[in-house]
Amino acid sequence: MSETHATHCSECGAAVPVPSDATPGELLVCDHCGVELEVVSMSPVELTIFEEEEK
Ligand SMILES: [Zn+2]
């Protein structure tokens, strides 16, 4: 049985599936708006928008 946690995109609010084996620091991409989301923690599941720093 594989468990998938769902959370919401901080950018557009769409549901984003988070694999149960995701680890903090992993990047996910929102299917809806294409923003990159970084996994902050898994319990509870928390994502933050990943922004590349401009040089
Ligand atoms: Zn989104």
mmCIF file of the protein (N, C-alpha, C, O) and its ligand, coordinates in Angstrom:
data_MODEL
# 
_entry.id   MODEL 
# 
loop_
_entity.id 
_entity.type 
_entity.pdbx_number_of_molecules 
1 polymer     1 
2 non-polymer 1 
# 
_entity_poly.entity_id                      1 
_entity_poly.type                           'polypeptide(L)' 
_entity_poly.nstd_linkage                   no 
_entity_poly.nstd_monomer                   no 
_entity_poly.pdbx_seq_one_letter_code       MSETHATHCSECGAAVPVPSDATPGELLVCDHCGVELEVVSMSPVELTIFEEEEK 
_entity_poly.pdbx_seq_one_letter_code_can   MSETHATHCSECGAAVPVPSDATPGELLVCDHCGVELEVVSMSPVELTIFEEEEK 
_entity_poly.pdbx_strand_id                 A 
# 
loop_
_entity_poly_seq.entity_id 
_entity_poly_seq.num 
_entity_poly_seq.mon_id 
_entity_poly_seq.hetero 
1 1  MET n 
1 2  SER n 
1 3  GLU n 
1 4  THR n 
1 5  HIS n 
1 6  ALA n 
1 7  THR n 
1 8  HIS n 
1 9  CYS n 
1 10 SER n 
1 11 GLU n 
1 12 CYS n 
1 13 GLY n 
1 14 ALA n 
1 15 ALA n 
1 16 VAL n 
1 17 PRO n 
1 18 VAL n 
1 19 PRO n 
1 20 SER n 
1 21 ASP n 
1 22 ALA n 
1 23 THR n 
1 24 PRO n 
1 25 GLY n 
1 26 GLU n 
1 27 LEU n 
1 28 LEU n 
1 29 VAL n 
1 30 CYS n 
1 31 ASP n 
1 32 HIS n 
1 33 CYS n 
1 34 GLY n 
1 35 VAL n 
1 36 GLU n 
1 37 LEU n 
1 38 GLU n 
1 39 VAL n 
1 40 VAL n 
1 41 SER n 
1 42 MET n 
1 43 SER n 
1 44 PRO n 
1 45 VAL n 
1 46 GLU n 
1 47 LEU n 
1 48 THR n 
1 49 ILE n 
1 50 PHE n 
1 51 GLU n 
1 52 GLU n 
1 53 GLU n 
1 54 GLU n 
1 55 LYS n 
# 
loop_
_struct_asym.id 
_struct_asym.entity_id 
A 1 
B 2 
# 
loop_
_chem_comp.id 
_chem_comp.type 
_chem_comp.mon_nstd_flag 
ALA 'L-peptide linking' y 
ASP 'L-peptide linking' y 
CYS 'L-peptide linking' y 
GLU 'L-peptide linking' y 
GLY 'peptide linking'   y 
HIS 'L-peptide linking' y 
ILE 'L-peptide linking' y 
LEU 'L-peptide linking' y 
LYS 'L-peptide linking' y 
MET 'L-peptide linking' y 
PHE 'L-peptide linking' y 
PRO 'L-peptide linking' y 
SER 'L-peptide linking' y 
THR 'L-peptide linking' y 
VAL 'L-peptide linking' y 
ZN  non-polymer         . 
# 
_pdbx_entity_nonpoly.entity_id   2 
_pdbx_entity_nonpoly.name        ? 
_pdbx_entity_nonpoly.comp_id     ZN 
# 
_pdbx_nonpoly_scheme.asym_id         B 
_pdbx_nonpoly_scheme.entity_id       2 
_pdbx_nonpoly_scheme.mon_id          ZN 
_pdbx_nonpoly_scheme.ndb_seq_num     1 
_pdbx_nonpoly_scheme.pdb_seq_num     101 
_pdbx_nonpoly_scheme.auth_seq_num    101 
_pdbx_nonpoly_scheme.pdb_mon_id      ZN 
_pdbx_nonpoly_scheme.auth_mon_id     ZN 
_pdbx_nonpoly_scheme.pdb_strand_id   A 
_pdbx_nonpoly_scheme.pdb_ins_code    . 
# 
loop_
_atom_site.group_PDB 
_atom_site.id 
_atom_site.type_symbol 
_atom_site.label_atom_id 
_atom_site.label_alt_id 
_atom_site.label_comp_id 
_atom_site.label_asym_id 
_atom_site.label_entity_id 
_atom_site.label_seq_id 
_atom_site.pdbx_PDB_ins_code 
_atom_site.Cartn_x 
_atom_site.Cartn_y 
_atom_site.Cartn_z 
_atom_site.occupancy 
_atom_site.B_iso_or_equiv 
_atom_site.pdbx_formal_charge 
_atom_site.auth_seq_id 
_atom_site.auth_comp_id 
_atom_site.auth_asym_id 
_atom_site.auth_atom_id 
_atom_site.pdbx_PDB_model_num 
ATOM   1   N  N  . MET A 1 1  ? 0.839  -1.194 0.000   1.00 0.00 ? 1   MET A N  1 
ATOM   2   C  CA . MET A 1 1  ? 0.000  0.000  0.000   1.00 0.00 ? 1   MET A CA 1 
ATOM   3   C  C  . MET A 1 1  ? 0.879  1.251  0.000   1.00 0.00 ? 1   MET A C  1 
ATOM   4   O  O  . MET A 1 1  ? 1.709  1.449  0.888   1.00 0.00 ? 1   MET A O  1 
ATOM   5   N  N  . SER A 1 2  ? 0.682  2.058  -0.984  1.00 0.00 ? 2   SER A N  1 
ATOM   6   C  CA . SER A 1 2  ? 1.471  3.280  -0.999  1.00 0.00 ? 2   SER A CA 1 
ATOM   7   C  C  . SER A 1 2  ? 0.586  4.458  -0.619  1.00 0.00 ? 2   SER A C  1 
ATOM   8   O  O  . SER A 1 2  ? -0.530 4.625  -1.112  1.00 0.00 ? 2   SER A O  1 
ATOM   9   N  N  . GLU A 1 3  ? 1.115  5.234  0.244   1.00 0.00 ? 3   GLU A N  1 
ATOM   10  C  CA . GLU A 1 3  ? 0.360  6.367  0.754   1.00 0.00 ? 3   GLU A CA 1 
ATOM   11  C  C  . GLU A 1 3  ? 0.843  7.642  0.075   1.00 0.00 ? 3   GLU A C  1 
ATOM   12  O  O  . GLU A 1 3  ? 2.046  7.878  -0.044  1.00 0.00 ? 3   GLU A O  1 
ATOM   13  N  N  . THR A 1 4  ? -0.081 8.435  -0.354  1.00 0.00 ? 4   THR A N  1 
ATOM   14  C  CA . THR A 1 4  ? 0.299  9.721  -0.924  1.00 0.00 ? 4   THR A CA 1 
ATOM   15  C  C  . THR A 1 4  ? -0.365 10.825 -0.123  1.00 0.00 ? 4   THR A C  1 
ATOM   16  O  O  . THR A 1 4  ? -1.581 10.842 0.069   1.00 0.00 ? 4   THR A O  1 
ATOM   17  N  N  . HIS A 1 5  ? 0.450  11.723 0.328   1.00 0.00 ? 5   HIS A N  1 
ATOM   18  C  CA . HIS A 1 5  ? -0.091 12.846 1.068   1.00 0.00 ? 5   HIS A CA 1 
ATOM   19  C  C  . HIS A 1 5  ? -0.419 13.948 0.068   1.00 0.00 ? 5   HIS A C  1 
ATOM   20  O  O  . HIS A 1 5  ? 0.337  14.197 -0.871  1.00 0.00 ? 5   HIS A O  1 
ATOM   21  N  N  . ALA A 1 6  ? -1.517 14.582 0.276   1.00 0.00 ? 6   ALA A N  1 
ATOM   22  C  CA . ALA A 1 6  ? -1.847 15.697 -0.597  1.00 0.00 ? 6   ALA A CA 1 
ATOM   23  C  C  . ALA A 1 6  ? -1.801 16.985 0.205   1.00 0.00 ? 6   ALA A C  1 
ATOM   24  O  O  . ALA A 1 6  ? -2.268 17.057 1.342   1.00 0.00 ? 6   ALA A O  1 
ATOM   25  N  N  . THR A 1 7  ? -1.234 17.977 -0.409  1.00 0.00 ? 7   THR A N  1 
ATOM   26  C  CA . THR A 1 7  ? -1.237 19.288 0.223   1.00 0.00 ? 7   THR A CA 1 
ATOM   27  C  C  . THR A 1 7  ? -1.552 20.300 -0.866  1.00 0.00 ? 7   THR A C  1 
ATOM   28  O  O  . THR A 1 7  ? -1.827 19.925 -2.005  1.00 0.00 ? 7   THR A O  1 
ATOM   29  N  N  . HIS A 1 8  ? -1.514 21.534 -0.535  1.00 0.00 ? 8   HIS A N  1 
ATOM   30  C  CA . HIS A 1 8  ? -1.914 22.543 -1.513  1.00 0.00 ? 8   HIS A CA 1 
ATOM   31  C  C  . HIS A 1 8  ? -0.762 23.445 -1.902  1.00 0.00 ? 8   HIS A C  1 
ATOM   32  O  O  . HIS A 1 8  ? 0.069  23.828 -1.079  1.00 0.00 ? 8   HIS A O  1 
ATOM   33  N  N  . CYS A 1 9  ? -0.740 23.767 -3.167  1.00 0.00 ? 9   CYS A N  1 
ATOM   34  C  CA . CYS A 1 9  ? 0.267  24.664 -3.710  1.00 0.00 ? 9   CYS A CA 1 
ATOM   35  C  C  . CYS A 1 9  ? 0.139  26.045 -3.070  1.00 0.00 ? 9   CYS A C  1 
ATOM   36  O  O  . CYS A 1 9  ? -0.954 26.607 -3.003  1.00 0.00 ? 9   CYS A O  1 
ATOM   37  N  N  . SER A 1 10 ? 1.252  26.582 -2.606  1.00 0.00 ? 10  SER A N  1 
ATOM   38  C  CA . SER A 1 10 ? 1.218  27.901 -1.970  1.00 0.00 ? 10  SER A CA 1 
ATOM   39  C  C  . SER A 1 10 ? 0.939  29.001 -2.984  1.00 0.00 ? 10  SER A C  1 
ATOM   40  O  O  . SER A 1 10 ? 0.516  30.100 -2.626  1.00 0.00 ? 10  SER A O  1 
ATOM   41  N  N  . GLU A 1 11 ? 1.180  28.691 -4.250  1.00 0.00 ? 11  GLU A N  1 
ATOM   42  C  CA . GLU A 1 11 ? 1.041  29.699 -5.300  1.00 0.00 ? 11  GLU A CA 1 
ATOM   43  C  C  . GLU A 1 11 ? -0.390 29.787 -5.818  1.00 0.00 ? 11  GLU A C  1 
ATOM   44  O  O  . GLU A 1 11 ? -0.967 30.873 -5.878  1.00 0.00 ? 11  GLU A O  1 
ATOM   45  N  N  . CYS A 1 12 ? -0.965 28.636 -6.194  1.00 0.00 ? 12  CYS A N  1 
ATOM   46  C  CA . CYS A 1 12 ? -2.279 28.668 -6.851  1.00 0.00 ? 12  CYS A CA 1 
ATOM   47  C  C  . CYS A 1 12 ? -3.357 27.947 -6.056  1.00 0.00 ? 12  CYS A C  1 
ATOM   48  O  O  . CYS A 1 12 ? -4.536 28.064 -6.391  1.00 0.00 ? 12  CYS A O  1 
ATOM   49  N  N  . GLY A 1 13 ? -2.993 27.208 -5.015  1.00 0.00 ? 13  GLY A N  1 
ATOM   50  C  CA . GLY A 1 13 ? -3.983 26.547 -4.183  1.00 0.00 ? 13  GLY A CA 1 
ATOM   51  C  C  . GLY A 1 13 ? -4.435 25.197 -4.689  1.00 0.00 ? 13  GLY A C  1 
ATOM   52  O  O  . GLY A 1 13 ? -5.280 24.559 -4.060  1.00 0.00 ? 13  GLY A O  1 
ATOM   53  N  N  . ALA A 1 14 ? -3.891 24.736 -5.823  1.00 0.00 ? 14  ALA A N  1 
ATOM   54  C  CA . ALA A 1 14 ? -4.261 23.425 -6.361  1.00 0.00 ? 14  ALA A CA 1 
ATOM   55  C  C  . ALA A 1 14 ? -3.702 22.322 -5.463  1.00 0.00 ? 14  ALA A C  1 
ATOM   56  O  O  . ALA A 1 14 ? -2.690 22.509 -4.787  1.00 0.00 ? 14  ALA A O  1 
ATOM   57  N  N  . ALA A 1 15 ? -4.373 21.176 -5.466  1.00 0.00 ? 15  ALA A N  1 
ATOM   58  C  CA . ALA A 1 15 ? -3.896 20.035 -4.693  1.00 0.00 ? 15  ALA A CA 1 
ATOM   59  C  C  . ALA A 1 15 ? -2.619 19.504 -5.320  1.00 0.00 ? 15  ALA A C  1 
ATOM   60  O  O  . ALA A 1 15 ? -2.552 19.309 -6.534  1.00 0.00 ? 15  ALA A O  1 
ATOM   61  N  N  . VAL A 1 16 ? -1.611 19.272 -4.500  1.00 0.00 ? 16  VAL A N  1 
ATOM   62  C  CA . VAL A 1 16 ? -0.337 18.742 -4.972  1.00 0.00 ? 16  VAL A CA 1 
ATOM   63  C  C  . VAL A 1 16 ? -0.075 17.422 -4.260  1.00 0.00 ? 16  VAL A C  1 
ATOM   64  O  O  . VAL A 1 16 ? 0.030  17.396 -3.034  1.00 0.00 ? 16  VAL A O  1 
ATOM   65  N  N  . PRO A 1 17 ? 0.033  16.313 -5.013  1.00 0.00 ? 17  PRO A N  1 
ATOM   66  C  CA . PRO A 1 17 ? 0.327  15.036 -4.374  1.00 0.00 ? 17  PRO A CA 1 
ATOM   67  C  C  . PRO A 1 17 ? 1.782  14.964 -3.933  1.00 0.00 ? 17  PRO A C  1 
ATOM   68  O  O  . PRO A 1 17 ? 2.693  15.294 -4.692  1.00 0.00 ? 17  PRO A O  1 
ATOM   69  N  N  . VAL A 1 18 ? 1.982  14.527 -2.699  1.00 0.00 ? 18  VAL A N  1 
ATOM   70  C  CA . VAL A 1 18 ? 3.345  14.389 -2.166  1.00 0.00 ? 18  VAL A CA 1 
ATOM   71  C  C  . VAL A 1 18 ? 3.582  12.908 -1.894  1.00 0.00 ? 18  VAL A C  1 
ATOM   72  O  O  . VAL A 1 18 ? 2.895  12.326 -1.055  1.00 0.00 ? 18  VAL A O  1 
ATOM   73  N  N  . PRO A 1 19 ? 4.539  12.284 -2.582  1.00 0.00 ? 19  PRO A N  1 
ATOM   74  C  CA . PRO A 1 19 ? 4.829  10.869 -2.321  1.00 0.00 ? 19  PRO A CA 1 
ATOM   75  C  C  . PRO A 1 19 ? 5.207  10.665 -0.860  1.00 0.00 ? 19  PRO A C  1 
ATOM   76  O  O  . PRO A 1 19 ? 5.875  11.505 -0.257  1.00 0.00 ? 19  PRO A O  1 
ATOM   77  N  N  . SER A 1 20 ? 4.771  9.536  -0.294  1.00 0.00 ? 20  SER A N  1 
ATOM   78  C  CA . SER A 1 20 ? 5.041  9.302  1.129   1.00 0.00 ? 20  SER A CA 1 
ATOM   79  C  C  . SER A 1 20 ? 6.521  9.104  1.400   1.00 0.00 ? 20  SER A C  1 
ATOM   80  O  O  . SER A 1 20 ? 6.963  9.194  2.546   1.00 0.00 ? 20  SER A O  1 
ATOM   81  N  N  . ASP A 1 21 ? 7.304  8.830  0.333   1.00 0.00 ? 21  ASP A N  1 
ATOM   82  C  CA . ASP A 1 21 ? 8.748  8.662  0.532   1.00 0.00 ? 21  ASP A CA 1 
ATOM   83  C  C  . ASP A 1 21 ? 9.522  9.938  0.202   1.00 0.00 ? 21  ASP A C  1 
ATOM   84  O  O  . ASP A 1 21 ? 10.750 9.924  0.116   1.00 0.00 ? 21  ASP A O  1 
ATOM   85  N  N  . ALA A 1 22 ? 8.799  11.033 0.019   1.00 0.00 ? 22  ALA A N  1 
ATOM   86  C  CA . ALA A 1 22 ? 9.491  12.298 -0.221  1.00 0.00 ? 22  ALA A CA 1 
ATOM   87  C  C  . ALA A 1 22 ? 10.252 12.702 1.037   1.00 0.00 ? 22  ALA A C  1 
ATOM   88  O  O  . ALA A 1 22 ? 9.841  12.397 2.156   1.00 0.00 ? 22  ALA A O  1 
ATOM   89  N  N  . THR A 1 23 ? 11.352 13.384 0.831   1.00 0.00 ? 23  THR A N  1 
ATOM   90  C  CA . THR A 1 23 ? 12.165 13.801 1.974   1.00 0.00 ? 23  THR A CA 1 
ATOM   91  C  C  . THR A 1 23 ? 12.302 15.315 1.969   1.00 0.00 ? 23  THR A C  1 
ATOM   92  O  O  . THR A 1 23 ? 12.237 15.946 0.914   1.00 0.00 ? 23  THR A O  1 
ATOM   93  N  N  . PRO A 1 24 ? 12.491 15.899 3.149   1.00 0.00 ? 24  PRO A N  1 
ATOM   94  C  CA . PRO A 1 24 ? 12.688 17.353 3.207   1.00 0.00 ? 24  PRO A CA 1 
ATOM   95  C  C  . PRO A 1 24 ? 13.842 17.768 2.301   1.00 0.00 ? 24  PRO A C  1 
ATOM   96  O  O  . PRO A 1 24 ? 14.899 17.137 2.297   1.00 0.00 ? 24  PRO A O  1 
ATOM   97  N  N  . GLY A 1 25 ? 13.631 18.818 1.548   1.00 0.00 ? 25  GLY A N  1 
ATOM   98  C  CA . GLY A 1 25 ? 14.629 19.285 0.603   1.00 0.00 ? 25  GLY A CA 1 
ATOM   99  C  C  . GLY A 1 25 ? 14.323 18.867 -0.817  1.00 0.00 ? 25  GLY A C  1 
ATOM   100 O  O  . GLY A 1 25 ? 14.886 19.406 -1.770  1.00 0.00 ? 25  GLY A O  1 
ATOM   101 N  N  . GLU A 1 26 ? 13.415 17.889 -0.957  1.00 0.00 ? 26  GLU A N  1 
ATOM   102 C  CA . GLU A 1 26 ? 13.029 17.424 -2.284  1.00 0.00 ? 26  GLU A CA 1 
ATOM   103 C  C  . GLU A 1 26 ? 12.157 18.467 -2.981  1.00 0.00 ? 26  GLU A C  1 
ATOM   104 O  O  . GLU A 1 26 ? 11.369 19.168 -2.346  1.00 0.00 ? 26  GLU A O  1 
ATOM   105 N  N  . LEU A 1 27 ? 12.317 18.550 -4.292  1.00 0.00 ? 27  LEU A N  1 
ATOM   106 C  CA . LEU A 1 27 ? 11.522 19.510 -5.047  1.00 0.00 ? 27  LEU A CA 1 
ATOM   107 C  C  . LEU A 1 27 ? 10.400 18.813 -5.797  1.00 0.00 ? 27  LEU A C  1 
ATOM   108 O  O  . LEU A 1 27 ? 10.605 17.769 -6.416  1.00 0.00 ? 27  LEU A O  1 
ATOM   109 N  N  . LEU A 1 28 ? 9.224  19.394 -5.735  1.00 0.00 ? 28  LEU A N  1 
ATOM   110 C  CA . LEU A 1 28 ? 8.075  18.907 -6.484  1.00 0.00 ? 28  LEU A CA 1 
ATOM   111 C  C  . LEU A 1 28 ? 7.633  20.036 -7.408  1.00 0.00 ? 28  LEU A C  1 
ATOM   112 O  O  . LEU A 1 28 ? 7.911  21.206 -7.147  1.00 0.00 ? 28  LEU A O  1 
ATOM   113 N  N  . VAL A 1 29 ? 6.951  19.683 -8.475  1.00 0.00 ? 29  VAL A N  1 
ATOM   114 C  CA . VAL A 1 29 ? 6.448  20.707 -9.374  1.00 0.00 ? 29  VAL A CA 1 
ATOM   115 C  C  . VAL A 1 29 ? 4.933  20.650 -9.388  1.00 0.00 ? 29  VAL A C  1 
ATOM   116 O  O  . VAL A 1 29 ? 4.340  19.588 -9.571  1.00 0.00 ? 29  VAL A O  1 
ATOM   117 N  N  . CYS A 1 30 ? 4.320  21.795 -9.194  1.00 0.00 ? 30  CYS A N  1 
ATOM   118 C  CA . CYS A 1 30 ? 2.863  21.882 -9.241  1.00 0.00 ? 30  CYS A CA 1 
ATOM   119 C  C  . CYS A 1 30 ? 2.401  21.673 -10.675 1.00 0.00 ? 30  CYS A C  1 
ATOM   120 O  O  . CYS A 1 30 ? 2.833  22.382 -11.583 1.00 0.00 ? 30  CYS A O  1 
ATOM   121 N  N  . ASP A 1 31 ? 1.517  20.691 -10.875 1.00 0.00 ? 31  ASP A N  1 
ATOM   122 C  CA . ASP A 1 31 ? 1.009  20.415 -12.220 1.00 0.00 ? 31  ASP A CA 1 
ATOM   123 C  C  . ASP A 1 31 ? 0.169  21.578 -12.754 1.00 0.00 ? 31  ASP A C  1 
ATOM   124 O  O  . ASP A 1 31 ? 0.050  21.780 -13.962 1.00 0.00 ? 31  ASP A O  1 
ATOM   125 N  N  . HIS A 1 32 ? -0.388 22.306 -11.850 1.00 0.00 ? 32  HIS A N  1 
ATOM   126 C  CA . HIS A 1 32 ? -1.326 23.352 -12.254 1.00 0.00 ? 32  HIS A CA 1 
ATOM   127 C  C  . HIS A 1 32 ? -0.634 24.629 -12.716 1.00 0.00 ? 32  HIS A C  1 
ATOM   128 O  O  . HIS A 1 32 ? -0.955 25.149 -13.784 1.00 0.00 ? 32  HIS A O  1 
ATOM   129 N  N  . CYS A 1 33 ? 0.299  25.135 -11.941 1.00 0.00 ? 33  CYS A N  1 
ATOM   130 C  CA . CYS A 1 33 ? 0.923  26.417 -12.302 1.00 0.00 ? 33  CYS A CA 1 
ATOM   131 C  C  . CYS A 1 33 ? 2.410  26.279 -12.623 1.00 0.00 ? 33  CYS A C  1 
ATOM   132 O  O  . CYS A 1 33 ? 3.045  27.230 -13.080 1.00 0.00 ? 33  CYS A O  1 
ATOM   133 N  N  . GLY A 1 34 ? 2.960  25.089 -12.382 1.00 0.00 ? 34  GLY A N  1 
ATOM   134 C  CA . GLY A 1 34 ? 4.347  24.843 -12.764 1.00 0.00 ? 34  GLY A CA 1 
ATOM   135 C  C  . GLY A 1 34 ? 5.387  25.360 -11.785 1.00 0.00 ? 34  GLY A C  1 
ATOM   136 O  O  . GLY A 1 34 ? 6.587  25.273 -12.047 1.00 0.00 ? 34  GLY A O  1 
ATOM   137 N  N  . VAL A 1 35 ? 4.932  25.902 -10.652 1.00 0.00 ? 35  VAL A N  1 
ATOM   138 C  CA . VAL A 1 35 ? 5.878  26.417 -9.674  1.00 0.00 ? 35  VAL A CA 1 
ATOM   139 C  C  . VAL A 1 35 ? 6.634  25.262 -9.011  1.00 0.00 ? 35  VAL A C  1 
ATOM   140 O  O  . VAL A 1 35 ? 6.089  24.169 -8.852  1.00 0.00 ? 35  VAL A O  1 
ATOM   141 N  N  . GLU A 1 36 ? 7.873  25.505 -8.631  1.00 0.00 ? 36  GLU A N  1 
ATOM   142 C  CA . GLU A 1 36 ? 8.647  24.484 -7.922  1.00 0.00 ? 36  GLU A CA 1 
ATOM   143 C  C  . GLU A 1 36 ? 8.408  24.641 -6.427  1.00 0.00 ? 36  GLU A C  1 
ATOM   144 O  O  . GLU A 1 36 ? 8.490  25.737 -5.874  1.00 0.00 ? 36  GLU A O  1 
ATOM   145 N  N  . LEU A 1 37 ? 8.110  23.510 -5.789  1.00 0.00 ? 37  LEU A N  1 
ATOM   146 C  CA . LEU A 1 37 ? 7.819  23.515 -4.362  1.00 0.00 ? 37  LEU A CA 1 
ATOM   147 C  C  . LEU A 1 37 ? 8.824  22.628 -3.638  1.00 0.00 ? 37  LEU A C  1 
ATOM   148 O  O  . LEU A 1 37 ? 9.063  21.487 -4.031  1.00 0.00 ? 37  LEU A O  1 
ATOM   149 N  N  . GLU A 1 38 ? 9.408  23.172 -2.574  1.00 0.00 ? 38  GLU A N  1 
ATOM   150 C  CA . GLU A 1 38 ? 10.372 22.407 -1.801  1.00 0.00 ? 38  GLU A CA 1 
ATOM   151 C  C  . GLU A 1 38 ? 9.689  21.820 -0.570  1.00 0.00 ? 38  GLU A C  1 
ATOM   152 O  O  . GLU A 1 38 ? 8.958  22.510 0.139   1.00 0.00 ? 38  GLU A O  1 
ATOM   153 N  N  . VAL A 1 39 ? 9.940  20.534 -0.329  1.00 0.00 ? 39  VAL A N  1 
ATOM   154 C  CA . VAL A 1 39 ? 9.393  19.877 0.858   1.00 0.00 ? 39  VAL A CA 1 
ATOM   155 C  C  . VAL A 1 39 ? 10.146 20.390 2.089   1.00 0.00 ? 39  VAL A C  1 
ATOM   156 O  O  . VAL A 1 39 ? 11.366 20.265 2.189   1.00 0.00 ? 39  VAL A O  1 
ATOM   157 N  N  . VAL A 1 40 ? 9.397  20.961 3.004   1.00 0.00 ? 40  VAL A N  1 
ATOM   158 C  CA . VAL A 1 40 ? 10.006 21.480 4.235   1.00 0.00 ? 40  VAL A CA 1 
ATOM   159 C  C  . VAL A 1 40 ? 10.005 20.410 5.310   1.00 0.00 ? 40  VAL A C  1 
ATOM   160 O  O  . VAL A 1 40 ? 11.009 20.191 5.988   1.00 0.00 ? 40  VAL A O  1 
ATOM   161 N  N  . SER A 1 41 ? 8.853  19.739 5.457   1.00 0.00 ? 41  SER A N  1 
ATOM   162 C  CA . SER A 1 41 ? 8.753  18.660 6.433   1.00 0.00 ? 41  SER A CA 1 
ATOM   163 C  C  . SER A 1 41 ? 7.685  17.684 5.969   1.00 0.00 ? 41  SER A C  1 
ATOM   164 O  O  . SER A 1 41 ? 6.835  18.020 5.144   1.00 0.00 ? 41  SER A O  1 
ATOM   165 N  N  . MET A 1 42 ? 7.739  16.467 6.511   1.00 0.00 ? 42  MET A N  1 
ATOM   166 C  CA . MET A 1 42 ? 6.791  15.431 6.096   1.00 0.00 ? 42  MET A CA 1 
ATOM   167 C  C  . MET A 1 42 ? 5.727  15.139 7.148   1.00 0.00 ? 42  MET A C  1 
ATOM   168 O  O  . MET A 1 42 ? 4.719  14.508 6.830   1.00 0.00 ? 42  MET A O  1 
ATOM   169 N  N  . SER A 1 43 ? 5.918  15.571 8.374   1.00 0.00 ? 43  SER A N  1 
ATOM   170 C  CA . SER A 1 43 ? 4.874  15.331 9.381   1.00 0.00 ? 43  SER A CA 1 
ATOM   171 C  C  . SER A 1 43 ? 4.736  16.554 10.280  1.00 0.00 ? 43  SER A C  1 
ATOM   172 O  O  . SER A 1 43 ? 5.479  16.658 11.256  1.00 0.00 ? 43  SER A O  1 
ATOM   173 N  N  . PRO A 1 44 ? 3.843  17.464 10.010  1.00 0.00 ? 44  PRO A N  1 
ATOM   174 C  CA . PRO A 1 44 ? 2.913  17.383 8.876   1.00 0.00 ? 44  PRO A CA 1 
ATOM   175 C  C  . PRO A 1 44 ? 3.590  17.776 7.567   1.00 0.00 ? 44  PRO A C  1 
ATOM   176 O  O  . PRO A 1 44 ? 4.672  18.363 7.559   1.00 0.00 ? 44  PRO A O  1 
ATOM   177 N  N  . VAL A 1 45 ? 2.937  17.443 6.476   1.00 0.00 ? 45  VAL A N  1 
ATOM   178 C  CA . VAL A 1 45 ? 3.482  17.803 5.172   1.00 0.00 ? 45  VAL A CA 1 
ATOM   179 C  C  . VAL A 1 45 ? 3.426  19.317 4.992   1.00 0.00 ? 45  VAL A C  1 
ATOM   180 O  O  . VAL A 1 45 ? 2.378  19.947 5.131   1.00 0.00 ? 45  VAL A O  1 
ATOM   181 N  N  . GLU A 1 46 ? 4.579  19.866 4.683   1.00 0.00 ? 46  GLU A N  1 
ATOM   182 C  CA . GLU A 1 46 ? 4.653  21.313 4.502   1.00 0.00 ? 46  GLU A CA 1 
ATOM   183 C  C  . GLU A 1 46 ? 5.535  21.617 3.303   1.00 0.00 ? 46  GLU A C  1 
ATOM   184 O  O  . GLU A 1 46 ? 6.642  21.093 3.183   1.00 0.00 ? 46  GLU A O  1 
ATOM   185 N  N  . LEU A 1 47 ? 5.042  22.454 2.435   1.00 0.00 ? 47  LEU A N  1 
ATOM   186 C  CA . LEU A 1 47 ? 5.812  22.834 1.246   1.00 0.00 ? 47  LEU A CA 1 
ATOM   187 C  C  . LEU A 1 47 ? 6.041  24.337 1.248   1.00 0.00 ? 47  LEU A C  1 
ATOM   188 O  O  . LEU A 1 47 ? 5.251  25.101 1.803   1.00 0.00 ? 47  LEU A O  1 
ATOM   189 N  N  . THR A 1 48 ? 7.126  24.743 0.622   1.00 0.00 ? 48  THR A N  1 
ATOM   190 C  CA . THR A 1 48 ? 7.353  26.166 0.444   1.00 0.00 ? 48  THR A CA 1 
ATOM   191 C  C  . THR A 1 48 ? 7.737  26.387 -1.007  1.00 0.00 ? 48  THR A C  1 
ATOM   192 O  O  . THR A 1 48 ? 8.296  25.497 -1.648  1.00 0.00 ? 48  THR A O  1 
ATOM   193 N  N  . ILE A 1 49 ? 7.447  27.545 -1.517  1.00 0.00 ? 49  ILE A N  1 
ATOM   194 C  CA . ILE A 1 49 ? 7.807  27.841 -2.907  1.00 0.00 ? 49  ILE A CA 1 
ATOM   195 C  C  . ILE A 1 49 ? 9.322  27.947 -3.013  1.00 0.00 ? 49  ILE A C  1 
ATOM   196 O  O  . ILE A 1 49 ? 9.974  28.675 -2.264  1.00 0.00 ? 49  ILE A O  1 
ATOM   197 N  N  . PHE A 1 50 ? 9.859  27.194 -3.973  1.00 0.00 ? 50  PHE A N  1 
ATOM   198 C  CA . PHE A 1 50 ? 11.295 27.208 -4.185  1.00 0.00 ? 50  PHE A CA 1 
ATOM   199 C  C  . PHE A 1 50 ? 11.630 28.296 -5.190  1.00 0.00 ? 50  PHE A C  1 
ATOM   200 O  O  . PHE A 1 50 ? 11.189 28.261 -6.339  1.00 0.00 ? 50  PHE A O  1 
ATOM   201 N  N  . GLU A 1 51 ? 12.397 29.236 -4.748  1.00 0.00 ? 51  GLU A N  1 
ATOM   202 C  CA . GLU A 1 51 ? 12.789 30.317 -5.650  1.00 0.00 ? 51  GLU A CA 1 
ATOM   203 C  C  . GLU A 1 51 ? 14.292 30.303 -5.821  1.00 0.00 ? 51  GLU A C  1 
ATOM   204 O  O  . GLU A 1 51 ? 15.051 30.295 -4.852  1.00 0.00 ? 51  GLU A O  1 
ATOM   205 N  N  . GLU A 1 52 ? 14.697 30.301 -7.061  1.00 0.00 ? 52  GLU A N  1 
ATOM   206 C  CA . GLU A 1 52 ? 16.125 30.371 -7.323  1.00 0.00 ? 52  GLU A CA 1 
ATOM   207 C  C  . GLU A 1 52 ? 16.616 31.767 -7.041  1.00 0.00 ? 52  GLU A C  1 
ATOM   208 O  O  . GLU A 1 52 ? 16.002 32.753 -7.448  1.00 0.00 ? 52  GLU A O  1 
ATOM   209 N  N  . GLU A 1 53 ? 17.721 31.842 -6.347  1.00 0.00 ? 53  GLU A N  1 
ATOM   210 C  CA . GLU A 1 53 ? 18.269 33.152 -6.060  1.00 0.00 ? 53  GLU A CA 1 
ATOM   211 C  C  . GLU A 1 53 ? 18.886 33.741 -7.318  1.00 0.00 ? 53  GLU A C  1 
ATOM   212 O  O  . GLU A 1 53 ? 19.597 33.076 -8.071  1.00 0.00 ? 53  GLU A O  1 
ATOM   213 N  N  . GLU A 1 54 ? 18.584 35.012 -7.511  1.00 0.00 ? 54  GLU A N  1 
ATOM   214 C  CA . GLU A 1 54 ? 19.166 35.677 -8.679  1.00 0.00 ? 54  GLU A CA 1 
ATOM   215 C  C  . GLU A 1 54 ? 20.593 36.057 -8.404  1.00 0.00 ? 54  GLU A C  1 
ATOM   216 O  O  . GLU A 1 54 ? 20.942 36.491 -7.306  1.00 0.00 ? 54  GLU A O  1 
ATOM   217 N  N  . LYS A 1 55 ? 21.415 35.887 -9.416  1.00 0.00 ? 55  LYS A N  1 
ATOM   218 C  CA . LYS A 1 55 ? 22.825 36.178 -9.226  1.00 0.00 ? 55  LYS A CA 1 
ATOM   219 C  C  . LYS A 1 55 ? 23.114 37.655 -9.535  1.00 0.00 ? 55  LYS A C  1 
ATOM   220 O  O  . LYS A 1 55 ? 24.259 38.095 -9.431  1.00 0.00 ? 55  LYS A O  1 
HETATM 221 ZN ZN . ZN  B 2 .  ? 0.394  25.750 -8.245  1.00 0.00 2 101 ZN  A ZN 1 
# 
